[in-house]
Amino acid sequence: MKLGVLDQMAQPKGVSAEETTDRTIELAQYVEALGYERYWFAEHHATKGLVSSSPEIMMAAVAAKTSKLKVGSGGILLPQYSAYKVATQLFQLQALFPGRIEAGVGRSPGGTERIRSLLADGKVNQLADYPEKLKDLIKFLRKEGRVRAAPRTEDAPNLFALGLGENSAALAGELGIGYVYGHFINQNRGKEAHQTYRASFRKGFLNNPDKVATPKS
């Protein structure tokens, strides 16, 4: 059995953000020593008691302090950001830690409408643009098109879509990327979602859904 951690970086009462971050790195080192395979970071904004607001930075910090642990995002809030910018960050991480980067992206607004607007620099609600942004991200990671994201690493990070039901599973399958079901949010649709994912899977970013594990958040 392959084990992993999804860390929201909960901040205990009376513990500073700095101390929480130090403890997170220590926990990642500990679970690596126990034989865990991966360590993923959530993205939360203005959520009291949760410190993980930039998974890309925490991925780099933990990867630098471990040797084999795969590090990932669970997940980057793709609708609020440029697909090109996300691709460059992932390639940069891949250049630093080849073969250890796992990119999970989702369509969550990241918080209240005010928070979403601030993340998106005042742009109108972009949640409906998620499928197209996901397709754009795949193109950048596959090094397709006239404009290519840099640095141009030999391999791209593994890519996963996060979701809570059959619709997100079908999209991930049709695009040929990995899929992660948010079981800790919705315990009722996991089996159906993964059945839909496998039934919908088409060769794309991946050739086989079994080549990339689908950890349950």
C-alpha positions in Angstrom: 0.0 0.0 0.0 1.3 3.5 -0.9 0.7 6.1 1.7 0.7 9.9 1.5 -0.2 13.0 3.4 -2.4 15.9 2.5 -1.4 18.7 4.8 -3.5 21.8 5.3 -0.9 23.0 7.9 -3.3 23.4 10.8 -2.0 26.0 13.2 -2.6 25.0 16.9 -3.7 27.7 19.3 -0.7 29.5 20.8 1.6 28.3 18.0 3.0 30.8 15.5 2.9 30.4 11.7 6.7 30.1 11.8 6.6 27.3 14.3 3.8 25.6 12.4 5.9 25.7 9.2 8.9 24.3 11.0 6.8 21.4 12.4 5.4 20.7 8.9 8.9 20.2 7.5 9.8 18.0 10.5 6.6 15.9 9.9 7.5 15.5 6.2 10.9 14.2 7.2 9.4 11.9 9.7 6.8 10.3 7.3 9.5 9.9 4.7 11.5 7.9 7.2 8.4 5.8 7.8 8.2 4.9 4.1 5.4 7.3 2.9 5.5 8.0 -0.8 4.1 11.5 -1.1 3.4 14.7 0.7 0.8 17.2 -0.7 -0.1 20.7 0.4 -3.6 22.3 0.2 -4.2 25.9 -0.7 -6.3 28.0 1.7 -6.7 31.7 2.0 -8.1 33.7 5.0 -9.0 30.4 6.7 -8.4 30.8 10.4 -6.1 28.1 11.7 -4.7 27.0 8.4 -1.3 28.1 7.2 -0.9 26.5 3.8 -1.6 29.4 1.4 1.1 28.7 -1.2 1.6 25.0 -2.0 4.3 25.7 -4.6 6.6 27.3 -2.0 5.9 24.6 0.6 6.6 21.9 -2.0 10.0 23.4 -2.6 10.8 23.7 1.1 9.9 20.1 1.9 11.6 18.7 -1.2 14.8 20.5 -0.2 14.7 18.9 3.2 13.8 15.4 2.1 15.4 13.0 -0.5 12.8 10.7 -2.0 9.4 12.0 -0.9 7.2 13.1 -3.8 5.8 16.5 -3.1 2.6 18.0 -4.6 -0.2 20.4 -4.4 -3.7 19.4 -3.4 -4.4 21.7 -5.0 -3.5 24.9 -6.9 -6.6 27.0 -7.5 -6.3 27.1 -11.3 -9.3 29.3 -12.1 -7.8 32.2 -10.2 -4.4 32.1 -12.0 -2.7 32.1 -15.4 -2.2 28.6 -16.7 1.1 29.8 -18.1 2.3 31.1 -14.8 1.3 27.8 -13.1 3.2 25.8 -15.7 6.4 27.9 -15.2 6.2 27.3 -11.5 5.8 23.6 -11.9 8.6 23.4 -14.4 10.9 25.3 -12.1 10.1 22.8 -9.3 10.7 20.0 -11.7 14.1 21.4 -12.6 15.0 21.6 -8.9 13.6 18.2 -7.9 13.3 16.0 -11.1 10.8 13.2 -10.8 9.4 14.3 -7.4 6.9 16.9 -8.4 3.1 16.2 -8.5 0.8 18.9 -9.5 -2.8 18.8 -8.3 -5.1 21.5 -9.5 -8.8 22.3 -8.7 -11.6 24.7 -9.4 -12.2 25.9 -5.9 -12.7 29.7 -5.5 -10.3 29.6 -2.6 -12.6 31.3 -0.1 -15.2 34.1 -0.1 -16.0 36.1 -3.2 -13.8 38.9 -2.0 -10.9 36.5 -1.6 -11.5 35.1 -5.0 -11.6 38.5 -6.6 -8.3 39.5 -4.9 -6.6 36.2 -6.1 -7.8 36.9 -9.6 -6.8 40.6 -9.5 -10.4 41.8 -9.8 -11.4 39.7 -12.8 -14.9 38.4 -13.1 -15.7 34.9 -11.8 -13.5 32.5 -13.7 -14.7 29.2 -12.3 -16.5 28.5 -15.6 -13.2 28.8 -17.4 -11.6 26.0 -15.4 -11.9 23.3 -18.2 -10.2 25.6 -20.8 -7.5 26.6 -18.3 -6.9 23.0 -17.5 -6.5 22.3 -21.2 -4.1 25.2 -21.6 -2.1 23.9 -18.6 -1.8 20.5 -20.2 -0.6 22.1 -23.5 2.1 24.0 -21.7 3.2 20.9 -19.7 3.3 18.9 -22.9 5.4 21.7 -24.5 2.9 22.3 -27.3 2.1 25.5 -29.1 4.1 28.5 -30.2 4.8 29.8 -26.7 6.4 27.4 -24.3 6.7 27.6 -20.6 10.2 27.6 -19.2 12.4 26.1 -17.9 12.1 23.3 -20.5 12.9 20.3 -18.4 13.2 16.9 -19.9 10.1 15.6 -18.2 7.0 17.3 -17.0 5.5 16.9 -13.5 2.6 14.5 -13.0 -0.7 16.3 -13.3 -3.9 15.6 -11.4 -7.3 17.2 -11.3 -9.0 17.4 -8.0 -12.8 16.9 -7.7 -15.8 15.9 -5.7 -17.9 13.9 -8.1 -18.5 12.4 -11.5 -18.2 15.6 -13.5 -14.7 16.4 -12.5 -13.8 12.7 -12.9 -15.1 12.6 -16.4 -13.2 15.8 -17.3 -9.9 14.3 -16.0 -10.5 11.1 -17.8 -11.3 12.7 -21.1 -8.1 14.8 -20.8 -6.0 11.9 -19.9 -4.6 13.2 -16.6 -4.6 11.8 -13.1 -7.6 12.3 -10.8 -7.9 12.8 -7.0 -11.2 12.6 -5.2 -11.7 14.8 -2.1 -12.9 12.1 0.2 -12.5 14.3 3.3 -15.0 16.8 1.9 -17.5 14.4 0.4 -17.5 10.7 1.6 -20.4 9.6 -0.6 -19.2 9.7 -4.3 -15.7 8.4 -4.3 -16.4 5.0 -5.7 -18.7 6.4 -8.5 -16.2 9.2 -9.3 -13.3 6.7 -9.8 -15.5 4.4 -11.9 -16.5 7.4 -14.1 -12.8 8.4 -14.4 -11.7 5.0 -15.6 -14.7 4.7 -17.9 -13.9 8.1 -19.4 -10.2 7.8 -19.6 -8.6 8.6 -23.0 -4.9 8.7 -23.8 -3.6 12.2 -23.4 -1.2 13.5 -20.8 -1.1 9.9 -19.6 -1.3 6.8 -21.6 -2.6 4.7 -18.8 -4.5 5.7 -15.6 -2.7 3.1 -13.6 0.7 4.7 -14.2 -0.1 7.5 -11.8 -1.6 6.7 -8.5 -4.8 8.5 -7.5 -4.3 9.4 -3.8 -7.5 10.1 -1.9 -7.4 13.6 -0.4 
